[in-house]
Amino acid sequence: MSVERVKVLIIGSGPAGYTAAVYAARAGLEPVLYQGSQPGGQLTITNDVENYPGYPDGIIGPQMMIDFQKQAERFGTSIRSGIVTSVDFSGSPHKVTIDGKTEIEAETIIISTGASAKWLGLESEQRLNGKGVSACAVCDGFFFRNQDVVVVGAGDAAAEEASYLSKIVNKVYMLVRRNKMRASDIMQQRVKNVPNIEILWNTETKEVLGDEEVNGVKVVNNITGEERVLDVKGFFVAIGHKPNTEIFKGWLDMDEQGYVKTTPGTSHTNISGVFATGDAQDKVYRQAVTAAGTGCMGALDAEKWIAEKEVELKTAAQEV
């Protein structure tokens, strides 16, 4: 197995990873970034991005990620395809295996692996993803103003999505699979008291309708078996996210959902020299701009960590 030694290894692309790369490269740290299984992250399946600063006319997600990548490469980041297959954080340098055949020894590691939305698993849902199907109301709700939409889910996240959308759209149908919600009492009362939110109990999605864009949703009552078609233009799935952190379990401290825990106000994890950024550690905001901000934090924290270690080594050498 070939072995390579680097100062900064960034695992994952997207706003967090590419921003970390820009800062690390400008600091002369010659970062290496592996893009992972979905180069560019979730924004590559987002058609229009209108809420990221610097794009006054908006931009499609894939092009935005190309811009991020070009900027990182401009300052000397080595961007590579490949998937991390194992990690070893037991000593220093940290060891990471790529595609089972290349070992990277890294002084510091910035984790930017993101999180993936949970989906219902319908063919029509995936086919129309980005064409009226979304997992982020804050990102895409604006495109459905004054129209009717569906929100699928029964937890706090679904209630928050429905509440947010109710201020923008004409009507929100909230599909709840059972006869009760999992959301907290306060969130349940909030959606129940909004006039343009209609909760459909014991209701599941059978199919998202449309060819090039969503033009309806076929639902079924799982008690009576009755089917109906909702005349909507947007379909928001809010059944949770799963952080892409499985490979780090056993090494990094995580919460019960798998989000990496960081020291408040920093990107530091429980392993010295390993930093977590973006949606891999953020289950609250999950926006491109906040991910980019933590990517900056990760690079600055890594730069400081490396500088402090160099001082320690020089001091130790002088004492000898």
C-alpha positions in Angstrom: 0.0 0.0 0.0 1.4 3.4 -1.0 1.8 6.0 1.8 1.7 9.8 1.5 2.3 12.3 4.3 0.3 15.6 4.3 -0.2 18.5 6.7 -3.9 18.9 6.2 -6.3 16.3 4.9 -9.9 17.4 4.1 -12.4 14.6 3.9 -15.5 15.5 1.9 -16.4 18.3 -0.5 -19.3 20.8 -0.4 -19.2 24.3 1.1 -17.5 23.2 4.3 -14.7 21.2 2.6 -14.0 23.6 -0.2 -14.0 26.6 2.2 -11.5 24.8 4.5 -9.4 24.1 1.5 -9.3 27.7 0.4 -8.2 28.9 3.8 -5.7 26.1 4.4 -4.2 26.6 0.9 -3.8 30.3 1.4 -2.0 29.6 4.6 0.6 27.5 2.7 -0.5 24.2 4.2 -0.9 22.4 0.8 -4.1 20.7 1.7 -5.3 17.5 0.1 -9.1 17.1 -0.3 -10.9 13.8 -1.1 -14.3 14.5 -2.6 -16.1 11.4 -1.3 -19.0 9.6 -2.9 -20.9 12.7 -3.7 -18.5 15.4 -5.0 -20.0 18.8 -4.1 -22.4 17.4 -1.5 -26.1 17.9 -1.4 -26.0 21.2 -3.4 -25.3 19.1 -6.5 -28.9 18.0 -6.4 -30.2 21.5 -5.8 -31.4 23.4 -8.8 -31.5 27.0 -7.7 -29.6 28.6 -4.9 -30.8 32.2 -4.1 -29.8 32.6 -0.5 -26.0 32.4 -0.7 -24.2 35.8 -0.5 -22.4 36.9 -3.6 -24.9 35.5 -6.2 -27.4 38.3 -6.7 -29.1 36.5 -9.5 -29.0 33.1 -7.9 -27.1 30.1 -9.2 -27.7 26.4 -9.7 -26.2 24.2 -7.1 -23.8 22.2 -9.3 -22.3 25.3 -10.8 -21.9 26.8 -7.4 -19.9 23.8 -6.3 -17.7 24.0 -9.5 -17.0 27.6 -8.5 -16.0 26.6 -5.0 -13.8 23.8 -6.3 -12.0 26.2 -8.8 -11.3 28.7 -6.0 -9.8 26.0 -3.8 -7.7 24.7 -6.7 -6.5 28.2 -7.6 -4.6 28.4 -4.3 -3.0 25.0 -4.7 -5.4 22.5 -3.1 -4.9 19.0 -4.4 -8.5 17.8 -5.1 -8.9 14.1 -5.7 -11.6 11.6 -6.2 -11.8 8.8 -3.7 -13.6 7.4 -0.6 -12.3 7.0 2.9 -12.5 3.3 3.7 -10.9 3.3 7.2 -9.3 5.6 9.7 -6.8 5.2 12.6 -6.7 8.1 15.0 -4.7 6.2 17.7 -1.5 8.1 17.2 0.1 11.0 15.4 0.1 11.4 12.5 -3.4 10.2 11.9 -3.9 7.5 9.3 -6.6 7.4 6.7 -7.0 4.8 4.0 -8.5 5.8 0.6 -10.3 3.2 -1.5 -8.6 0.5 0.4 -5.3 1.0 -1.4 -3.8 4.4 -0.5 -2.7 5.4 3.0 -2.6 9.1 4.0 -0.6 10.1 7.1 -2.0 13.5 8.1 -0.9 15.9 10.8 -4.4 17.3 10.8 -7.7 16.2 9.5 -10.8 18.3 8.7 -14.0 16.3 8.4 -16.5 17.8 6.0 -18.5 14.7 5.1 -21.9 16.4 5.5 -25.3 14.7 6.1 -27.8 13.1 3.9 -31.5 13.7 4.0 -33.7 10.6 4.7 -36.1 9.9 1.9 -39.3 7.8 1.5 -37.7 5.6 -1.2 -40.2 6.4 -4.0 -39.0 6.3 -7.6 -41.0 9.4 -8.4 -39.5 11.2 -5.3 -36.0 10.7 -6.6 -36.8 11.4 -10.2 -38.3 14.8 -9.3 -35.7 15.7 -6.7 -34.8 19.3 -7.3 -37.8 19.7 -9.6 -40.3 20.3 -6.8 -39.1 17.7 -4.4 -36.9 19.0 -1.6 -35.7 18.2 1.9 -35.1 21.9 2.9 -37.9 24.4 3.2 -35.5 27.3 4.1 -33.5 26.5 0.9 -36.4 26.1 -1.5 -39.6 27.4 0.0 -39.2 30.7 -1.7 -39.8 29.1 -5.1 -43.3 28.0 -4.1 -44.7 31.2 -2.7 -48.5 31.5 -3.1 -48.8 27.8 -4.1 -49.9 24.7 -2.3 -47.3 22.2 -1.0 -46.9 19.0 1.0 -44.7 18.4 4.0 -44.1 14.7 5.0 -43.2 14.0 8.6 -44.5 14.1 12.2 -41.5 15.3 14.3 -40.2 18.7 15.3 -38.4 19.1 12.0 -41.5 18.6 10.0 -43.5 21.0 12.2 -40.8 23.6 11.7 -40.8 23.1 8.0 -44.6 23.4 7.8 -44.6 26.5 10.0 -41.9 28.2 7.9 -43.6 27.3 4.6 -47.0 28.5 5.9 -45.7 32.1 5.8 -44.7 31.8 2.2 -47.1 29.5 0.4 -50.9 29.4 0.0 -51.5 26.1 1.8 -49.5 23.3 3.5 -50.7 19.7 3.6 -48.9 18.0 6.4 -48.9 14.2 6.0 -48.7 12.3 9.3 -48.5 8.5 9.0 -50.1 7.8 12.3 -53.0 9.3 14.3 -50.5 11.4 16.4 -47.3 13.4 16.0 -43.9 12.8 17.5 -43.2 16.6 17.7 -43.0 18.4 21.0 -46.3 19.7 22.4 -45.4 23.3 21.6 -44.6 22.5 18.0 -47.8 20.5 17.6 -49.8 23.4 18.9 -48.0 25.8 16.6 -48.9 23.9 13.4 -52.5 23.1 14.6 -53.2 26.8 15.1 -52.0 27.9 11.7 -55.1 28.4 9.4 -53.3 27.4 6.2 -51.8 24.1 7.5 -54.0 21.1 7.1 -52.8 17.9 8.9 -53.9 14.7 7.1 -53.7 12.0 9.8 -53.0 8.3 9.0 -51.9 9.4 5.6 -48.9 8.2 3.5 -47.5 9.2 0.1 -48.1 6.7 -2.7 -46.6 8.7 -5.6 -45.3 12.1 -6.5 -46.9 13.1 -9.8 -45.3 15.0 -12.7 -42.9 14.6 -15.5 -40.6 17.6 -15.5 -41.9 19.1 -12.3 -44.2 18.2 -9.4 -47.9 18.8 -10.3 -49.6 16.7 -7.6 -49.2 14.0 -4.9 -51.2 10.8 -4.7 -51.8 9.9 -1.0 -53.5 7.0 0.7 -55.3 6.8 4.1 -53.7 3.7 5.7 -56.8 3.0 7.8 -59.5 3.2 5.1 -57.4 2.6 2.0 -59.0 5.7 0.4 -56.7 7.4 -2.2 -56.8 11.0 -3.3 -54.6 13.4 -5.3 -53.5 16.7 -3.7 -53.1 19.5 -6.3 -49.7 20.8 -5.1 -46.5 22.1 -6.7 -44.0 21.3 -3.9 -43.2 18.2 -2.0 -41.0 18.6 1.2 -39.7 15.5 3.0 -38.9 16.2 6.6 -38.3 12.8 8.2 -34.7 13.6 9.3 -31.1 13.6 8.2 -28.3 11.1 8.7 -24.8 12.5 9.2 -22.2 10.8 7.0 -20.0 9.9 10.0 -20.2 6.1 10.2 -16.5 5.7 9.3 -15.5 7.7 12.4 -17.5 5.8 15.0 -15.4 4.4 17.8 -12.9 7.3 17.4 -14.9 10.5 17.7 -17.5 11.5 20.3 -20.9 11.8 18.7 -24.5 12.4 19.8 -27.2 9.7 19.6 -27.9 10.6 16.0 -24.3 10.4 14.9 -23.4 14.1 14.6 -19.8 14.7 15.7 -19.4 16.7 18.9 -17.1 19.7 18.8 -15.9 22.0 21.5 -18.3 24.9 21.6 -17.1 27.8 19.5 -14.5 25.7 17.7 -14.2 22.8 15.3 -12.1 20.7 17.7 -13.2 17.1 18.3 -12.1 14.9 21.2 -9.1 13.8 19.1 -6.3 16.3 19.0 -5.6 17.4 15.4 -9.0 16.3 14.1 -11.6 18.9 13.3 -15.3 18.6 12.3 -17.1 21.1 10.1 -20.4 21.5 8.2 -23.4 19.3 8.4 -21.4 16.4 9.9 -21.5 18.3 13.2 -24.4 20.7 12.6 -28.0 19.4 13.1 -29.5 22.8 13.7 -28.9 25.1 10.7 -27.8 22.9 7.8 -27.3 25.8 5.4 -24.5 26.2 2.8 -23.4 29.5 4.3 -23.1 28.1 7.8 -21.3 25.1 6.5 -18.8 27.4 4.8 -18.3 29.3 8.0 -17.4 26.2 9.9 -15.1 25.2 7.1 -13.2 28.4 7.7 -13.1 27.6 11.4 -11.7 24.2 10.7 -8.9 25.5 8.6 -8.0 28.2 11.0 -8.1 25.8 13.9 -5.9 23.3 12.0 -3.4 26.1 11.1 -3.1 27.1 14.7 -2.7 23.5 15.8 0.1 22.9 13.4 1.8 26.2 14.4 1.7 25.3 18.1 3.1 21.8 17.4 6.0 23.3 15.5 6.8 25.6 18.4 6.6 22.6 20.8 9.0 20.6 18.6 11.5 23.5 18.3 11.4 24.1 22.1 11.9 20.4 22.8 14.9 20.3 20.3 16.5 23.3 22.0 16.1 21.7 25.5 18.0 18.6 24.2 
